Amino acid sequence: MADKAIKYSAKGVDFAPGVKGFSAKAVEIKAPFSGRPEAHKYQHDLYVVISGTAKVKTGVLNGDIDEISDGEYRSDEMIVEEEHILQLGDSLLIPTGVGHSLIVESGTYSQWVFKIDKK
């Protein structure tokens, strides 16, 4: 638990230090964009939309899976189980182990990405 309040700014580009097991980052993505499928072993992702519209596909990584860092996995293939359309006011919690890929088809999309350690 933090011993004081921590301010996160949507103007920042780096994960903010602060509370152990938690970090935040505001990201802006311009279309066209299709992220490489990824999954995390030790952290949940929480997306909170700031502006724009995006699609998030979730499922299971497939094919050649690379561990790019401890507990961070990427692949060029994913078995898609669900598709989520995200717009202002929406949030999406992606639990550890769930593959996910972000797609922005038009305009500019902005979101907070909160990384929350698995307990």
C-alpha positions as CSV (number, residue, x, y, z in Angstrom):
1,M,0.0,0.0,0.0
2,A,1.3,3.5,-0.9
3,D,1.8,5.9,1.9
4,K,0.7,8.9,-0.2
5,A,-1.4,9.7,-3.2
6,I,0.2,9.2,-6.6
7,K,-0.8,11.3,-9.6
8,Y,-0.8,9.7,-13.1
9,S,-0.9,12.0,-16.1
10,A,-2.3,11.2,-19.5
11,K,0.5,13.3,-20.9
12,G,3.1,10.9,-19.6
13,V,4.6,8.3,-21.8
14,D,6.5,6.1,-19.2
15,F,5.1,3.7,-16.7
16,A,4.7,5.6,-13.5
17,P,6.6,4.3,-10.5
18,G,4.8,4.2,-7.2
19,V,2.9,1.3,-5.7
20,K,4.6,-2.1,-5.8
21,G,2.8,-4.5,-8.1
22,F,1.0,-1.7,-10.1
23,S,1.9,0.6,-12.9
24,A,0.1,2.9,-15.3
25,K,0.8,4.3,-18.8
26,A,-1.3,6.5,-21.1
27,V,-0.9,5.5,-24.8
28,E,-2.0,7.1,-28.0
29,I,-2.2,5.0,-31.1
30,K,-2.8,6.2,-34.7
31,A,-4.6,4.1,-37.3
32,P,-3.9,1.9,-39.0
33,F,-2.5,-0.3,-36.2
34,S,-2.6,-4.0,-35.5
35,G,-0.7,-5.1,-32.4
36,R,1.2,-8.4,-32.3
37,P,-0.7,-10.9,-30.0
38,E,0.7,-11.0,-26.5
39,A,0.1,-12.6,-23.1
40,H,1.5,-12.0,-19.6
41,K,2.3,-14.6,-17.0
42,Y,2.6,-12.3,-14.0
43,Q,0.4,-9.3,-14.7
44,H,-3.2,-8.5,-15.5
45,D,-3.9,-5.6,-18.0
46,L,-6.6,-3.1,-17.4
47,Y,-7.4,-0.9,-20.4
48,V,-9.4,2.3,-19.8
49,V,-10.4,4.3,-22.9
50,I,-9.5,8.0,-23.0
51,S,-10.7,8.6,-26.6
52,G,-11.4,7.0,-29.9
53,T,-12.4,3.4,-30.8
54,A,-10.4,0.2,-30.9
55,K,-11.0,-3.5,-31.2
56,V,-9.3,-5.9,-28.8
57,K,-9.2,-9.6,-29.7
58,T,-8.7,-12.0,-26.9
59,G,-7.9,-15.7,-26.9
60,V,-4.9,-18.1,-26.8
61,L,-1.5,-17.5,-28.3
62,N,-0.7,-20.1,-31.0
63,G,2.2,-21.0,-33.3
64,D,5.7,-19.9,-32.4
65,I,5.6,-18.1,-29.1
66,D,8.5,-16.0,-28.0
67,E,9.2,-15.0,-24.4
68,I,10.5,-11.5,-25.0
69,S,11.2,-10.9,-21.2
70,D,10.3,-12.7,-18.0
71,G,6.6,-13.6,-18.3
72,E,6.0,-11.5,-21.4
73,Y,5.0,-13.6,-24.5
74,R,4.5,-12.6,-28.1
75,S,3.3,-14.6,-31.2
76,D,2.2,-13.8,-34.7
77,E,-0.8,-16.1,-34.3
78,M,-3.7,-16.3,-31.8
79,I,-6.8,-18.4,-31.6
80,V,-9.4,-15.7,-31.2
81,E,-12.2,-16.4,-28.7
82,E,-13.7,-13.0,-28.3
83,E,-13.7,-9.5,-29.9
84,H,-14.3,-6.4,-27.8
85,I,-15.1,-2.9,-29.2
86,L,-13.8,-0.2,-26.9
87,Q,-14.9,3.4,-26.8
88,L,-14.9,6.3,-24.4
89,G,-16.2,5.1,-21.0
90,D,-15.2,1.5,-21.5
91,S,-12.7,-0.6,-19.7
92,L,-11.4,-4.1,-20.3
93,L,-9.7,-6.3,-17.8
94,I,-7.4,-8.9,-19.4
95,P,-6.4,-11.6,-16.9
96,T,-2.9,-13.1,-16.8
97,G,-2.5,-15.8,-19.5
98,V,-5.1,-14.4,-21.8
99,G,-3.8,-13.6,-25.3
100,H,-4.7,-10.2,-26.6
101,S,-4.2,-7.9,-29.6
102,L,-5.2,-4.3,-30.1
103,I,-6.5,-3.0,-33.5
104,V,-7.1,0.6,-34.4
105,E,-8.8,0.9,-37.8
106,S,-9.4,4.6,-38.1
107,G,-8.5,7.8,-36.3
108,T,-6.6,8.1,-33.1
109,Y,-7.2,5.9,-30.0
110,S,-6.0,6.7,-26.5
111,Q,-6.1,4.6,-23.4
112,W,-4.7,4.0,-20.0
113,V,-2.9,0.7,-19.5
114,F,-2.8,-0.4,-15.9
115,K,-0.5,-3.4,-15.1
116,I,-1.6,-5.2,-11.9
117,D,0.6,-8.0,-10.5
118,K,-1.0,-11.4,-10.1
119,K,-1.3,-12.3,-6.5
